[in-house]
Amino acid sequence: MSVVDEVKAQLDIVDIVSQTVKLRRTGKNYIGFCPFHSNTRTPAFVVFPDSQTWRCFGACNEGGDIFRFVMKREGWDFAETLRYLADKAGVQLSPRTQESSADESHKEALRQVLEEAVQFFRRQMLETDEGRQALDYLHQRGLSDETIKIWGLGYAPSSWNALGSALQRKGYNQSLLESAGLITLREDGTSYDRFRQRLMFPIRDTYGKMAGFGGRILFSEDQTAAKYINSPRTDLFDKGGLLYGLDMARREIRKSEQAVIVEGYMDVIGLHQAGFHNAVSPMGTALTEDQFTLLKKFSRNIVLALDPDAAGEKATLRGLETARQTLDQEAELRFDARGLLHVESRLRADIRVTTLPEGKDPDEIVLADPKAWEQIVAKAKPVVVHVMETLAASQNLEDAKVKREIAAQVLPLIEDVADPVEREAYREQLARLLHVDVRALLASTPQKRQPRRSRGAQREAMLSPEASPLADSASRNRILEKEALQALLRDPESLYRLNRSLGLLGLESFDEADFMESDFRQGFKLVKASLEQDLMSPKEYLEENLPEGLEEKDEPPTMSKILPPSEEKRLAEQVRTVVRIRRNVVQDRIQEIQFLQSELEEKTFSEEEAQILLLELLNRRRILDLAFQSPLAGGSNLSYKHSR
Ligand SMILES: [Zn+2]
């Protein structure tokens, strides 16, 4: 789902609709004349920023998300709309949808020469005296020969042109070597190797294709040389968009539902060797939102393991002071609390921080005692709690001044947390930590910020207790729609059985109109198309045609792996999901009408119209409630009969 989610996170439906529809603010929402039917008397078109949806209460009686709006307005299909909105949002689409084949073959050539370089560096390590010193170093750090081989580690000799000339002898030209980031051109047209006298770490993309190298200095006399250098930016290598080890870690991250970010390449390798296959690292000291987005495809639970100095606590504190104003513009995030909270709420991830023992790297810890690593990860705490405890450590908490300072630093952070329940819990935790009363703490809470027209602020509004209930059910339905679609993707033919059950319950067939989320609606269309073609099995058809993002989570949840549910149970589950989706939609509609009638100065509907609409909806809700209790939906209608 990542690309669509990202696009939605970046764009504001109010902006997009406003391009062509004149909107007026009424309370939390915006209202205007529907662009899809002709009407200039009653504004019946409402945009709900909380849930980022729109609806026409007039002749169309239709609504949806930002994609649905643009598709309808422009008459485009989903793919065109995605290209347009992704471009607007500055979101990169996957290569499959965007690149020309010429581009792809250029990249293929780059990958090939990088693979050659991997082989070259490996031979240097195994076959030369200089290289064997590097090998000794790796052995000392506890790496086995098998590990060294799996990760393709190697050695770049102390020569200015060993690699360059070896590869040119093999027929690779200078400009290709330069584009791959392996050599640097001099003004006179000669060149020199970028990596010299370094331990070499091949860096691969998520799917294991070569992207570049990291090189660690080993025995240089040159004290000014950087400890680590990476490939320069190339068509394959963008250090902010890659994570070291993700190709090896992605399966385990998905399986264990957790990713652990450590700081160095050696840490990643050491952890994997010890059986912790969910570790990855960035290419330097900064983590970017792109990297979190990449990880989120595999799990939303992310643990940062930081060492207690530079990258850890100091950075946390520095972040507190500096990041606040600039975050919206900054592309690159440091290890700072505010940035992490921002990413966490944007990506709806769960980011936690754990601190390593003083002076020890993860690979050392795990080599000495794998259990110790498990404990360190288990101790990870939410970002706010981490900051609170870090600030309070080794401070005199009896001192009123200290208390005030800590509160002043932590309270604004708490305000940035999107979830109101979580916010409340943090305030209480802070009050306990400082031994003060929560009310006293709240009295010092900074004034509520002016509403910003950014998505972050809207998300906050969307989750705050005073927000309308619409938003909640919108995100609830996104989950349900996903469930419904995934059941069909796993077993497309179950759609027939599902529709038969729905028919028996007096309900319409499950249809694309049941999907409010455009990406899932698109997925559902594909399921239908898979059933309508006879070139291959529906499942194969889906595998070939499914856009990236929709294929995630192919396996049923763990419980059902132990005891696979009967077909009957699975079907009942599908029926329940559809009924719940429809019930939520009806419920939304009821609330929307009540909202429109009570909060707008000028009523959208007359009392009578509203009554008719409401009665219709209440009736529909009753039918759905009955269906929900039927045995076809896994319920027992016996209890219903009793209560009657
Ligand atoms: Zn309309």
Residues whose N, C-alpha, C, O or C-beta is under 5 A from the ligand:
A	BS01	ZN	C34 F36 H37 C56 G58 A59 C60
